[in-house]
Amino acid sequence: MFILSLLQDPINTLGFILGLFVAITIHEFIHAWTAFRFGDETAKLNGRLSLNPFVHLDPWGTLFLLMTGFGWGKPVPVNPSNFKNPRWDEFWVALSGPSSNLVLASLFALLLRLIPAGPLFTLLVLIIQLNLVLCVFNLLPIPPLDGSKILWVLFPQIDPFALEQTGVSILFAILILSFLTNYPILSLIISPIISFLARLLGVPLVV
């Protein structure tokens, strides 16, 4: 499992934990903040307009991330009826989370240029990599990931409730199939995009 390889190196483990807390916290906070700015106070009233990482960690999403290297935070509650333009405001709310991870990765990549090779360099690379993973993975059009909300906004004829009911099942089916066949399906889908973004940022990936 992904977490077992991390535990073999304390620097990697520290980088993973810090990266997890930073990436998921900012991702979900930006969702809540964007929804609030567009007029929906649902997330704020549920305590999600916060930089406390523990209100944003999702048990299944964290477990999935520990097992595979891909995961998600606790979905931020949003009530589109509070938006002035429900369809497109929800689109920007959904896109804001992955975008925040890309911005974080870019900022840390700039900082990385000032850091010599060593433990701190490795830690920053891990944080950057985890932000890229969360950005790309969460854009997949599978509930509860942000990509499913973006897909529904772009194609409103799709039944969002049907997607929601099958989304988590699809993710776990992919996970189980990957374990049974030893074929990293999700990794094959998103790793090329992550590698491309890392090259643009000039960041070496940690295998």
Backbone as JSON Lines, residues from 0, in Angstrom:
{"i":0,"aa":"M","n":[0.84,-1.19,0.0],"ca":[0.0,0.0,0.0],"c":[0.88,1.25,0.0]}
{"i":1,"aa":"F","n":[0.33,2.35,-0.47],"ca":[1.06,3.6,-0.58],"c":[1.66,4.02,0.75]}
{"i":2,"aa":"I","n":[0.88,3.93,1.83],"ca":[1.34,4.39,3.14],"c":[2.52,3.57,3.65]}
{"i":3,"aa":"L","n":[2.61,2.29,3.29],"ca":[3.7,1.45,3.77],"c":[5.03,1.93,3.21]}
{"i":4,"aa":"S","n":[5.05,2.35,1.94],"ca":[6.3,2.85,1.37],"c":[6.71,4.16,2.03]}
{"i":5,"aa":"L","n":[5.73,4.97,2.43],"ca":[6.05,6.22,3.09],"c":[6.65,6.0,4.48]}
{"i":6,"aa":"L","n":[6.12,5.02,5.19],"ca":[6.57,4.77,6.55],"c":[8.0,4.24,6.61]}
{"i":7,"aa":"Q","n":[8.54,3.83,5.5],"ca":[9.92,3.36,5.47],"c":[10.91,4.52,5.58]}
{"i":8,"aa":"D","n":[10.46,5.74,5.37],"ca":[11.32,6.91,5.41],"c":[10.62,7.99,6.24]}
{"i":9,"aa":"P","n":[11.21,8.4,7.38],"ca":[10.55,9.4,8.23],"c":[10.34,10.74,7.54]}
{"i":10,"aa":"I","n":[11.26,11.15,6.66],"ca":[11.1,12.41,5.94],"c":[9.9,12.34,5.02]}
{"i":11,"aa":"N","n":[9.8,11.21,4.28],"ca":[8.64,11.03,3.4],"c":[7.33,11.0,4.2]}
{"i":12,"aa":"T","n":[7.38,10.35,5.36],"ca":[6.18,10.27,6.18],"c":[5.76,11.65,6.67]}
{"i":13,"aa":"L","n":[6.73,12.43,7.16],"ca":[6.44,13.79,7.62],"c":[5.91,14.64,6.48]}
{"i":14,"aa":"G","n":[6.56,14.54,5.32],"ca":[6.11,15.3,4.17],"c":[4.7,14.93,3.75]}
{"i":15,"aa":"F","n":[4.4,13.63,3.78],"ca":[3.07,13.17,3.4],"c":[2.01,13.72,4.35]}
{"i":16,"aa":"I","n":[2.26,13.63,5.66],"ca":[1.28,14.08,6.65],"c":[1.06,15.58,6.56]}
{"i":17,"aa":"L","n":[2.17,16.35,6.48],"ca":[2.04,17.8,6.35],"c":[1.35,18.16,5.04]}
{"i":18,"aa":"G","n":[1.76,17.49,3.97],"ca":[1.16,17.76,2.67],"c":[-0.32,17.44,2.66]}
{"i":19,"aa":"L","n":[-0.69,16.33,3.29],"ca":[-2.1,15.93,3.38],"c":[-2.92,16.99,4.09]}
{"i":20,"aa":"F","n":[-2.42,17.43,5.26],"ca":[-3.17,18.42,6.04],"c":[-3.28,19.75,5.29]}
{"i":21,"aa":"V","n":[-2.18,20.2,4.71],"ca":[-2.19,21.48,4.0],"c":[-3.07,21.41,2.76]}
{"i":22,"aa":"A","n":[-2.87,20.38,1.95],"ca":[-3.57,20.29,0.67],"c":[-5.08,20.15,0.85]}
{"i":23,"aa":"I","n":[-5.5,19.24,1.71],"ca":[-6.95,19.02,1.91],"c":[-7.58,20.22,2.59]}
{"i":24,"aa":"T","n":[-6.9,20.79,3.6],"ca":[-7.46,21.94,4.32],"c":[-7.69,23.11,3.4]}
{"i":25,"aa":"I","n":[-6.69,23.47,2.61],"ca":[-6.84,24.6,1.69],"c":[-7.88,24.3,0.63]}
{"i":26,"aa":"H","n":[-7.87,23.08,0.11],"ca":[-8.83,22.66,-0.91],"c":[-10.27,22.87,-0.44]}
{"i":27,"aa":"E","n":[-10.59,22.34,0.73],"ca":[-11.97,22.42,1.23],"c":[-12.31,23.82,1.74]}
{"i":28,"aa":"F","n":[-11.34,24.5,2.35],"ca":[-11.57,25.87,2.81],"c":[-11.92,26.78,1.64]}
{"i":29,"aa":"I","n":[-11.2,26.63,0.53],"ca":[-11.47,27.47,-0.64],"c":[-12.84,27.17,-1.22]}
{"i":30,"aa":"H","n":[-13.27,25.9,-1.2],"ca":[-14.64,25.58,-1.6],"c":[-15.63,26.38,-0.75]}
{"i":31,"aa":"A","n":[-15.45,26.32,0.57],"ca":[-16.36,26.99,1.5],"c":[-16.31,28.51,1.31]}
{"i":32,"aa":"W","n":[-15.11,29.04,1.15],"ca":[-14.95,30.5,1.0],"c":[-15.58,30.98,-0.3]}
{"i":33,"aa":"T","n":[-15.4,30.23,-1.39],"ca":[-15.96,30.62,-2.68],"c":[-17.49,30.59,-2.62]}
{"i":34,"aa":"A","n":[-18.03,29.53,-2.03],"ca":[-19.49,29.45,-1.89],"c":[-20.02,30.63,-1.05]}
{"i":35,"aa":"F","n":[-19.31,30.97,0.01],"ca":[-19.71,32.09,0.87],"c":[-19.67,33.4,0.09]}
{"i":36,"aa":"R","n":[-18.63,33.58,-0.72],"ca":[-18.51,34.81,-1.52],"c":[-19.63,34.92,-2.54]}
{"i":37,"aa":"F","n":[-20.15,33.79,-3.0],"ca":[-21.24,33.8,-3.97],"c":[-22.61,33.85,-3.28]}
{"i":38,"aa":"G","n":[-22.63,33.93,-1.96],"ca":[-23.88,34.15,-1.25],"c":[-24.44,32.98,-0.49]}
{"i":39,"aa":"D","n":[-23.74,31.84,-0.45],"ca":[-24.23,30.66,0.27],"c":[-23.48,30.5,1.59]}
{"i":40,"aa":"E","n":[-24.17,30.6,2.7],"ca":[-23.56,30.5,4.02],"c":[-23.64,29.09,4.61]}
{"i":41,"aa":"T","n":[-24.07,28.11,3.81],"ca":[-24.24,26.75,4.32],"c":[-22.95,26.19,4.91]}
{"i":42,"aa":"A","n":[-21.86,26.33,4.2],"ca":[-20.58,25.81,4.68],"c":[-20.14,26.53,5.95]}
{"i":43,"aa":"K","n":[-20.33,27.83,5.99],"ca":[-19.96,28.62,7.18],"c":[-20.76,28.16,8.38]}
{"i":44,"aa":"L","n":[-22.06,27.96,8.21],"ca":[-22.92,27.54,9.31],"c":[-22.6,26.13,9.79]}
{"i":45,"aa":"N","n":[-21.97,25.33,8.93],"ca":[-21.56,23.98,9.29],"c":[-20.11,23.91,9.76]}
{"i":46,"aa":"G","n":[-19.5,25.06,10.03],"ca":[-18.15,25.1,10.56],"c":[-17.07,24.78,9.56]}
{"i":47,"aa":"R","n":[-17.37,24.88,8.26],"ca":[-16.39,24.5,7.24],"c":[-15.6,25.7,6.7]}
{"i":48,"aa":"L","n":[-15.97,26.91,7.07],"ca":[-15.19,28.08,6.67],"c":[-14.08,28.24,7.7]}
{"i":49,"aa":"S","n":[-13.19,27.26,7.71],"ca":[-12.17,27.13,8.75],"c":[-10.89,26.55,8.17]}
{"i":50,"aa":"L","n":[-9.76,26.92,8.79],"ca":[-8.47,26.35,8.41],"c":[-8.06,25.24,9.37]}
{"i":51,"aa":"N","n":[-9.01,24.74,10.15],"ca":[-8.77,23.58,11.01],"c":[-8.85,22.32,10.15]}
{"i":52,"aa":"P","n":[-7.73,21.61,9.97],"ca":[-7.74,20.45,9.06],"c":[-8.68,19.34,9.48]}
{"i":53,"aa":"F","n":[-8.96,19.23,10.77],"ca":[-9.75,18.1,11.25],"c":[-11.23,18.21,10.88]}
{"i":54,"aa":"V","n":[-11.69,19.4,10.52],"ca":[-13.09,19.52,10.09],"c":[-13.24,19.19,8.61]}
{"i":55,"aa":"H","n":[-12.11,19.01,7.92],"ca":[-12.15,18.78,6.48],"c":[-11.75,17.37,6.06]}
{"i":56,"aa":"L","n":[-11.21,16.57,6.98],"ca":[-10.76,15.23,6.62],"c":[-11.95,14.28,6.51]}
{"i":57,"aa":"D","n":[-12.05,13.58,5.41],"ca":[-13.11,12.6,5.18],"c":[-12.55,11.21,5.46]}
{"i":58,"aa":"P","n":[-13.19,10.39,6.3],"ca":[-12.64,9.06,6.65],"c":[-12.35,8.2,5.42]}
{"i":59,"aa":"W","n":[-13.33,8.1,4.51],"ca":[-13.13,7.25,3.33],"c":[-12.1,7.86,2.39]}
{"i":60,"aa":"G","n":[-12.18,9.18,2.21],"ca":[-11.23,9.83,1.32],"c":[-9.8,9.73,1.82]}
{"i":61,"aa":"T","n":[-9.63,9.84,3.17],"ca":[-8.29,9.72,3.75],"c":[-7.79,8.28,3.64]}
{"i":62,"aa":"L","n":[-8.67,7.32,3.9],"ca":[-8.29,5.91,3.78],"c":[-7.89,5.59,2.35]}
{"i":63,"aa":"F","n":[-8.68,6.08,1.41],"ca":[-8.39,5.86,0.0],"c":[-7.02,6.44,-0.35]}
{"i":64,"aa":"L","n":[-6.73,7.63,0.19],"ca":[-5.46,8.29,-0.09],"c":[-4.3,7.49,0.51]}
{"i":65,"aa":"L","n":[-4.48,6.98,1.73],"ca":[-3.43,6.2,2.38],"c":[-3.15,4.89,1.64]}
{"i":66,"aa":"M","n":[-4.2,4.32,1.05],"ca":[-4.06,3.03,0.38],"c":[-3.54,3.16,-1.04]}
{"i":67,"aa":"T","n":[-3.89,4.26,-1.7],"ca":[-3.59,4.35,-3.13],"c":[-2.76,5.57,-3.52]}
{"i":68,"aa":"G","n":[-2.72,6.57,-2.62],"ca":[-2.06,7.83,-2.99],"c":[-3.01,8.83,-3.61]}
{"i":69,"aa":"F","n":[-4.31,8.45,-3.77],"ca":[-5.33,9.35,-4.3],"c":[-6.47,9.41,-3.3]}
{"i":70,"aa":"G","n":[-7.01,10.61,-3.08],"ca":[-8.09,10.7,-2.11],"c":[-8.79,12.04,-2.18]}
{"i":71,"aa":"W","n":[-9.63,12.32,-1.19],"ca":[-10.42,13.55,-1.18],"c":[-10.74,13.93,0.25]}
{"i":72,"aa":"G","n":[-11.15,15.19,0.44],"ca":[-11.59,15.66,1.75],"c":[-13.09,15.51,1.91]}
{"i":73,"aa":"K","n":[-13.58,15.9,3.07],"ca":[-15.02,15.84,3.33],"c":[-15.71,16.87,2.45]}
{"i":74,"aa":"P","n":[-16.68,16.44,1.63],"ca":[-17.35,17.4,0.73],"c":[-17.95,18.57,1.5]}
{"i":75,"aa":"V","n":[-17.75,19.77,0.99],"ca":[-18.3,20.97,1.6],"c":[-19.78,21.09,1.23]}
{"i":76,"aa":"P","n":[-20.66,21.27,2.23],"ca":[-22.09,21.4,1.91],"c":[-22.36,22.73,1.19]}
{"i":77,"aa":"V","n":[-23.06,22.64,0.08],"ca":[-23.37,23.82,-0.73],"c":[-24.84,23.78,-1.11]}
{"i":78,"aa":"N","n":[-25.51,24.91,-0.99],"ca":[-26.91,25.02,-1.41],"c":[-26.99,25.99,-2.59]}
{"i":79,"aa":"P","n":[-27.02,25.45,-3.81],"ca":[-27.0,26.32,-5.01],"c":[-28.16,27.3,-5.08]}
{"i":80,"aa":"S","n":[-29.25,27.02,-4.36],"ca":[-30.4,27.93,-4.42],"c":[-30.07,29.29,-3.8]}
{"i":81,"aa":"N","n":[-28.99,29.37,-3.03],"ca":[-28.58,30.64,-2.44],"c":[-27.72,31.48,-3.39]}
{"i":82,"aa":"F","n":[-27.35,30.92,-4.53],"ca":[-26.53,31.64,-5.49],"c":[-27.4,32.51,-6.39]}
{"i":83,"aa":"K","n":[-26.83,33.61,-6.87],"ca":[-27.54,34.45,-7.84],"c":[-27.63,33.75,-9.19]}
{"i":84,"aa":"N","n":[-26.57,33.05,-9.54],"ca":[-26.53,32.28,-10.79],"c":[-26.16,30.84,-10.43]}
{"i":85,"aa":"P","n":[-27.15,30.04,-9.98],"ca":[-26.85,28.73,-9.38],"c":[-25.97,27.83,-10.24]}
{"i":86,"aa":"R","n":[-26.23,27.77,-11.53],"ca":[-25.48,26.82,-12.36],"c":[-23.99,27.17,-12.41]}
{"i":87,"aa":"W","n":[-23.69,28.41,-12.79],"ca":[-22.29,28.77,-12.99],"c":[-21.57,29.08,-11.68]}
{"i":88,"aa":"D","n":[-22.3,29.56,-10.67],"ca":[-21.66,29.76,-9.37],"c":[-21.22,28.42,-8.79]}
{"i":89,"aa":"E","n":[-22.05,27.38,-8.98],"ca":[-21.67,26.05,-8.5],"c":[-20.47,25.53,-9.27]}
{"i":90,"aa":"F","n":[-20.39,25.86,-10.55],"ca":[-19.23,25.47,-11.36],"c":[-17.95,26.04,-10.76]}
{"i":91,"aa":"W","n":[-17.96,27.34,-10.43],"ca":[-16.76,27.98,-9.9],"c":[-16.43,27.47,-8.5]}
{"i":92,"aa":"V","n":[-17.45,27.16,-7.72],"ca":[-17.21,26.57,-6.39],"c":[-16.51,25.22,-6.54]}
{"i":93,"aa":"A","n":[-17.0,24.39,-7.45],"ca":[-16.4,23.07,-7.67],"c":[-14.97,23.19,-8.18]}
{"i":94,"aa":"L","n":[-14.75,24.13,-9.1],"ca":[-13.42,24.28,-9.7],"c":[-12.42,24.91,-8.73]}
{"i":95,"aa":"S","n":[-12.91,25.66,-7.75],"ca":[-12.02,26.4,-6.86],"c":[-11.11,25.49,-6.03]}
{"i":96,"aa":"G","n":[-11.61,24.33,-5.62],"ca":[-10.8,23.42,-4.81],"c":[-9.57,22.91,-5.54]}
{"i":97,"aa":"P","n":[-9.75,22.22,-6.69],"ca":[-8.59,21.78,-7.45],"c":[-7.67,22.93,-7.86]}
{"i":98,"aa":"S","n":[-8.26,24.08,-8.19],"ca":[-7.44,25.23,-8.57],"c":[-6.55,25.69,-7.42]}
{"i":99,"aa":"S","n":[-7.08,25.63,-6.2],"ca":[-6.28,26.05,-5.03],"c":[-5.07,25.14,-4.85]}
{"i":100,"aa":"N","n":[-5.23,23.85,-5.13],"ca":[-4.1,22.92,-5.02],"c":[-3.05,23.2,-6.08]}
{"i":101,"aa":"L","n":[-3.48,23.57,-7.27],"ca":[-2.53,23.91,-8.33],"c":[-1.77,25.19,-7.98]}
{"i":102,"aa":"V","n":[-2.47,26.16,-7.41],"ca":[-1.82,27.41,-6.98],"c":[-0.81,27.12,-5.87]}
{"i":103,"aa":"L","n":[-1.21,26.29,-4.88],"ca":[-0.29,25.93,-3.81],"c":[0.96,25.24,-4.35]}
{"i":104,"aa":"A","n":[0.76,24.3,-5.25],"ca":[1.88,23.59,-5.84],"c":[2.82,24.56,-6.56]}
{"i":105,"aa":"S","n":[2.25,25.54,-7.25],"ca":[3.06,26.51,-7.97],"c":[3.86,27.39,-7.01]}
{"i":106,"aa":"L","n":[3.23,27.82,-5.91],"ca":[3.93,28.65,-4.93],"c":[5.06,27.89,-4.26]}
{"i":107,"aa":"F","n":[4.8,26.63,-3.88],"ca":[5.85,25.82,-3.26],"c":[6.97,25.52,-4.26]}
{"i":108,"aa":"A","n":[6.61,25.41,-5.54],"ca":[7.63,25.16,-6.57],"c":[8.57,26.35,-6.68]}
{"i":109,"aa":"L","n":[8.03,27.57,-6.54],"ca":[8.88,28.77,-6.54],"c":[9.81,28.76,-5.33]}
{"i":110,"aa":"L","n":[9.27,28.38,-4.18],"ca":[10.07,28.31,-2.95],"c":[11.15,27.24,-3.08]}
{"i":111,"aa":"L","n":[10.84,26.18,-3.79],"ca":[11.77,25.07,-3.95],"c":[13.07,25.51,-4.62]}
{"i":112,"aa":"R","n":[12.98,26.52,-5.48],"ca":[14.17,27.0,-6.2],"c":[15.18,27.63,-5.26]}
{"i":113,"aa":"L","n":[14.73,28.0,-4.06],"ca":[15.63,28.65,-3.09],"c":[16.19,27.67,-2.07]}
{"i":114,"aa":"I","n":[15.75,26.4,-2.15],"ca":[16.12,25.4,-1.15],"c":[17.16,24.45,-1.73]}
{"i":115,"aa":"P","n":[18.3,24.26,-1.05],"ca":[19.28,23.28,-1.54],"c":[18.78,21.86,-1.32]}
{"i":116,"aa":"A","n":[19.37,20.91,-2.03],"ca":[19.0,19.5,-1.88],"c":[19.19,19.07,-0.43]}
{"i":117,"aa":"G","n":[18.23,18.31,0.08],"ca":[18.29,17.86,1.46],"c":[16.9,17.5,1.95]}
{"i":118,"aa":"P","n":[16.76,17.26,3.26],"ca":[15.46,16.85,3.81],"c":[14.33,17.85,3.55]}
{"i":119,"aa":"L","n":[14.61,19.16,3.7],"ca":[13.57,20.17,3.47],"c":[13.14,20.19,2.01]}
{"i":120,"aa":"F","n":[14.11,20.02,1.12],"ca":[13.81,19.96,-0.32],"c":[12.87,18.8,-0.61]}
{"i":121,"aa":"T","n":[13.19,17.63,-0.05],"ca":[12.35,16.44,-0.25],"c":[10.96,16.64,0.31]}
{"i":122,"aa":"L","n":[10.87,17.28,1.49],"ca":[9.58,17.53,2.11],"c":[8.71,18.43,1.23]}
{"i":123,"aa":"L","n":[9.32,19.49,0.68],"ca":[8.56,20.41,-0.17],"c":[8.11,19.71,-1.46]}
{"i":124,"aa":"V","n":[8.97,18.85,-2.01],"ca":[8.59,18.11,-3.21],"c":[7.37,17.24,-2.94]}
{"i":125,"aa":"L","n":[7.34,16.59,-1.77],"ca":[6.2,15.74,-1.41],"c":[4.92,16.56,-1.27]}
{"i":126,"aa":"I","n":[5.03,17.73,-0.66],"ca":[3.86,18.59,-0.51],"c":[3.35,19.05,-1.88]}
{"i":127,"aa":"I","n":[4.28,19.41,-2.76],"ca":[3.91,19.82,-4.12],"c":[3.23,18.66,-4.85]}
{"i":128,"aa":"Q","n":[3.83,17.48,-4.75],"ca":[3.29,16.31,-5.44],"c":[1.89,15.97,-4.94]}
{"i":129,"aa":"L","n":[1.67,16.04,-3.64],"ca":[0.36,15.72,-3.09],"c":[-0.68,16.73,-3.55]}
{"i":130,"aa":"N","n":[-0.3,18.0,-3.64],"ca":[-1.24,19.02,-4.15],"c":[-1.59,18.76,-5.61]}
{"i":131,"aa":"L","n":[-0.62,18.34,-6.4],"ca":[-0.9,18.01,-7.8],"c":[-1.82,16.79,-7.9]}
{"i":132,"aa":"V","n":[-1.59,15.81,-7.04],"ca":[-2.44,14.61,-7.03],"c":[-3.88,15.01,-6.71]}
{"i":133,"aa":"L","n":[-4.08,15.81,-5.65],"ca":[-5.43,16.21,-5.27],"c":[-6.09,17.05,-6.36]}
{"i":134,"aa":"C","n":[-5.31,17.9,-7.0],"ca":[-5.86,18.72,-8.08],"c":[-6.39,17.85,-9.21]}
{"i":135,"aa":"V","n":[-5.54,16.98,-9.72],"ca":[-5.91,16.18,-10.89],"c":[-6.96,15.12,-10.54]}
{"i":136,"aa":"F","n":[-6.75,14.41,-9.43],"ca":[-7.67,13.34,-9.04],"c":[-9.08,13.88,-8.82]}
{"i":137,"aa":"N","n":[-9.18,15.04,-8.15],"ca":[-10.5,15.58,-7.85],"c":[-11.23,16.12,-9.07]}
{"i":138,"aa":"L","n":[-10.54,16.24,-10.19],"ca":[-11.2,16.67,-11.42],"c":[-11.81,15.51,-12.19]}
{"i":139,"aa":"L","n":[-11.59,14.27,-11.72],"ca":[-12.24,13.13,-12.36],"c":[-13.76,13.26,-12.2]}
{"i":140,"aa":"P","n":[-14.54,12.97,-13.23],"ca":[-15.99,13.17,-13.18],"c":[-16.73,12.04,-12.46]}
{"i":141,"aa":"I","n":[-16.28,11.73,-11.24],"ca":[-16.88,10.66,-10.45],"c":[-17.23,11.21,-9.08]}
{"i":142,"aa":"P","n":[-18.5,11.16,-8.64],"ca":[-18.84,11.6,-7.28],"c":[-18.08,10.78,-6.24]}
{"i":143,"aa":"P","n":[-17.69,11.37,-5.11],"ca":[-17.97,12.74,-4.68],"c":[-16.95,13.76,-5.14]}
{"i":144,"aa":"L","n":[-16.18,13.46,-6.17],"ca":[-15.12,14.34,-6.62],"c":[-15.68,15.58,-7.32]}
{"i":145,"aa":"D","n":[-14.89,16.65,-7.32],"ca":[-15.34,17.92,-7.88],"c":[-15.65,17.82,-9.37]}
{"i":146,"aa":"G","n":[-14.96,16.95,-10.06],"ca":[-15.19,16.8,-11.49],"c":[-16.61,16.41,-11.82]}
{"i":147,"aa":"S","n":[-17.27,15.69,-10.92],"ca":[-18.66,15.28,-11.18],"c":[-19.59,16.49,-11.16]}
{"i":148,"aa":"K","n":[-19.3,17.46,-10.27],"ca":[-20.13,18.67,-10.21],"c":[-19.88,19.54,-11.43]}
{"i":149,"aa":"I","n":[-18.61,19.6,-11.86],"ca":[-18.29,20.36,-13.06],"c":[-18.97,19.73,-14.27]}
{"i":150,"aa":"L","n":[-18.96,18.39,-14.33],"ca":[-19.6,17.67,-15.43],"c":[-21.09,17.97,-15.47]}
{"i":151,"aa":"W","n":[-21.74,17.98,-14.3],"ca":[-23.18,18.22,-14.24],"c":[-23.52,19.64,-14.68]}
{"i":152,"aa":"V","n":[-22.67,20.61,-14.31],"ca":[-22.92,22.0,-14.73],"c":[-22.79,22.13,-16.24]}
{"i":153,"aa":"L","n":[-21.79,21.48,-16.81],"ca":[-21.57,21.57,-18.26],"c":[-22.61,20.77,-19.04]}
{"i":154,"aa":"F","n":[-23.12,19.68,-18.41],"ca":[-24.12,18.83,-19.07],"c":[-25.3,18.61,-18.11]}
{"i":155,"aa":"P","n":[-26.17,19.62,-17.97],"ca":[-27.25,19.56,-16.98],"c":[-28.27,18.45,-17.23]}
{"i":156,"aa":"Q","n":[-28.24,17.85,-18.42],"ca":[-29.18,16.76,-18.69],"c":[-28.81,15.49,-17.92]}
{"i":157,"aa":"I","n":[-27.59,15.43,-17.39],"ca":[-27.16,14.27,-16.6],"c":[-27.83,14.33,-15.23]}
{"i":158,"aa":"D","n":[-28.33,13.21,-14.77],"ca":[-28.99,13.13,-13.47],"c":[-27.93,13.1,-12.36]}
{"i":159,"aa":"P","n":[-27.81,14.18,-11.56],"ca":[-26.76,14.21,-10.53],"c":[-26.98,13.18,-9.44]}
{"i":160,"aa":"F","n":[-28.24,12.84,-9.16],"ca":[-28.53,11.87,-8.1],"c":[-28.09,10.46,-8.51]}
{"i":161,"aa":"A","n":[-28.25,10.14,-9.79],"ca":[-27.79,8.84,-10.27],"c":[-26.28,8.75,-10.19]}
{"i":162,"aa":"L","n":[-25.6,9.85,-10.53],"ca":[-24.14,9.88,-10.42],"c":[-23.7,9.71,-8.97]}
{"i":163,"aa":"E","n":[-24.38,10.41,-8.06],"ca":[-23.99,10.39,-6.65],"c":[-24.13,9.0,-6.06]}
{"i":164,"aa":"Q","n":[-25.17,8.29,-6.44],"ca":[-25.42,6.96,-5.88],"c":[-24.39,5.94,-6.31]}
{"i":165,"aa":"T","n":[-23.8,6.15,-7.47],"ca":[-22.87,5.15,-7.99],"c":[-21.41,5.56,-7.89]}
{"i":166,"aa":"G","n":[-21.14,6.84,-7.55],"ca":[-19.79,7.36,-7.59],"c":[-18.8,6.63,-6.7]}
{"i":167,"aa":"V","n":[-19.11,6.55,-5.38],"ca":[-18.2,5.91,-4.44],"c":[-18.03,4.43,-4.79]}
{"i":168,"aa":"S","n":[-19.1,3.8,-5.24],"ca":[-19.02,2.4,-5.65],"c":[-18.04,2.22,-6.81]}
{"i":169,"aa":"I","n":[-18.07,3.17,-7.74],"ca":[-17.14,3.11,-8.87],"c":[-15.7,3.23,-8.39]}
{"i":170,"aa":"L","n":[-15.45,4.16,-7.48],"ca":[-14.1,4.35,-6.97],"c":[-13.59,3.1,-6.28]}
{"i":171,"aa":"F","n":[-14.43,2.5,-5.43],"ca":[-13.99,1.31,-4.71],"c":[-13.87,0.1,-5.64]}
{"i":172,"aa":"A","n":[-14.71,0.06,-6.66],"ca":[-14.58,-1.03,-7.64],"c":[-13.26,-0.93,-8.36]}
{"i":173,"aa":"I","n":[-12.86,0.3,-8.71],"ca":[-11.57,0.5,-9.36],"c":[-10.44,0.11,-8.42]}
{"i":174,"aa":"L","n":[-10.56,0.47,-7.14],"ca":[-9.54,0.13,-6.15],"c":[-9.39,-1.38,-6.01]}
{"i":175,"aa":"I","n":[-10.52,-2.07,-5.85],"ca":[-10.49,-3.53,-5.68],"c":[-9.93,-4.2,-6.92]}
{"i":176,"aa":"L","n":[-10.36,-3.73,-8.09],"ca":[-9.87,-4.31,-9.35],"c":[-8.37,-4.09,-9.5]}
{"i":177,"aa":"S","n":[-7.9,-2.93,-9.05],"ca":[-6.47,-2.64,-9.12],"c":[-5.67,-3.6,-8.25]}
{"i":178,"aa":"F","n":[-6.19,-3.88,-7.05],"ca":[-5.51,-4.8,-6.14],"c":[-5.53,-6.23,-6.69]}
{"i":179,"aa":"L","n":[-6.68,-6.66,-7.22],"ca":[-6.82,-8.03,-7.7],"c":[-5.97,-8.29,-8.94]}
{"i":180,"aa":"T","n":[-5.84,-7.29,-9.79],"ca":[-5.12,-7.47,-11.04],"c":[-3.7,-6.91,-10.99]}
{"i":181,"aa":"N","n":[-3.38,-6.22,-9.87],"ca":[-2.08,-5.55,-9.75],"c":[-1.87,-4.58,-10.9]}
{"i":182,"aa":"Y","n":[-2.96,-3.94,-11.3],"ca":[-2.95,-3.02,-12.43],"c":[-3.43,-1.65,-11.94]}
{"i":183,"aa":"P","n":[-2.54,-0.66,-11.78],"ca":[-2.9,0.63,-11.18],"c":[-3.73,1.5,-12.13]}
{"i":184,"aa":"I","n":[-5.03,1.22,-12.16],"ca":[-5.9,1.88,-13.14],"c":[-5.91,3.4,-12.97]}
{"i":185,"aa":"L","n":[-6.17,3.86,-11.75],"ca":[-6.24,5.31,-11.53],"c":[-4.91,5.98,-11.8]}
{"i":186,"aa":"S","n":[-3.83,5.32,-11.38],"ca":[-2.51,5.9,-11.59],"c":[-2.22,6.06,-13.08]}
{"i":187,"aa":"L","n":[-2.62,5.08,-13.87],"ca":[-2.4,5.17,-15.31],"c":[-3.19,6.31,-15.94]}
{"i":188,"aa":"I","n":[-4.32,6.64,-15.33],"ca":[-5.16,7.71,-15.87],"c":[-4.6,9.08,-15.53]}
{"i":189,"aa":"I","n":[-4.22,9.28,-14.27],"ca":[-3.87,10.64,-13.85],"c":[-2.37,10.91,-13.76]}
{"i":190,"aa":"S","n":[-1.55,9.87,-13.66],"ca":[-0.11,10.09,-13.52],"c":[0.51,10.87,-14.67]}
{"i":191,"aa":"P","n":[0.13,10.61,-15.93],"ca":[0.71,11.42,-17.02],"c":[0.41,12.91,-16.87]}
{"i":192,"aa":"I","n":[-0.79,13.25,-16.38],"ca":[-1.14,14.66,-16.2],"c":[-0.33,15.26,-15.06]}
{"i":193,"aa":"I","n":[-0.2,14.5,-13.97],"ca":[0.6,14.97,-12.83],"c":[2.05,15.17,-13.24]}
{"i":194,"aa":"S","n":[2.59,14.22,-13.99],"ca":[3.97,14.34,-14.46],"c":[4.16,15.55,-15.35]}
{"i":195,"aa":"F","n":[3.17,15.81,-16.21],"ca":[3.23,16.97,-17.1],"c":[3.25,18.26,-16.29]}
{"i":196,"aa":"L","n":[2.37,18.37,-15.3],"ca":[2.32,19.57,-14.46],"c":[3.61,19.74,-13.66]}
{"i":197,"aa":"A","n":[4.15,18.62,-13.16],"ca":[5.39,18.68,-12.4],"c":[6.54,19.18,-13.27]}
{"i":198,"aa":"R","n":[6.58,18.73,-14.52],"ca":[7.63,19.19,-15.44],"c":[7.48,20.68,-15.71]}
{"i":199,"aa":"L","n":[6.24,21.16,-15.87],"ca":[6.02,22.59,-16.08],"c":[6.53,23.41,-14.9]}
{"i":200,"aa":"L","n":[6.36,22.86,-13.69],"ca":[6.79,23.55,-12.48],"c":[8.25,23.33,-12.17]}
{"i":201,"aa":"G","n":[8.89,22.42,-12.9],"ca":[10.29,22.11,-12.65],"c":[10.51,21.34,-11.37]}
{"i":202,"aa":"V","n":[9.57,20.46,-11.04],"ca":[9.63,19.71,-9.78],"c":[9.88,18.23,-10.06]}
{"i":203,"aa":"P","n":[10.89,17.63,-9.43],"ca":[11.11,16.19,-9.58],"c":[10.11,15.43,-8.72]}
{"i":204,"aa":"L","n":[9.45,14.43,-9.3],"ca":[8.47,13.66,-8.55],"c":[9.16,12.63,-7.66]}
{"i":205,"aa":"V","n":[8.53,12.36,-6.5],"ca":[9.01,11.34,-5.59],"c":[8.24,10.06,-5.87]}
{"i":206,"aa":"V","n":[8.91,9.0,-6.25],"ca":[8.25,7.72,-6.6],"c":[7.87,7.0,-5.32]}
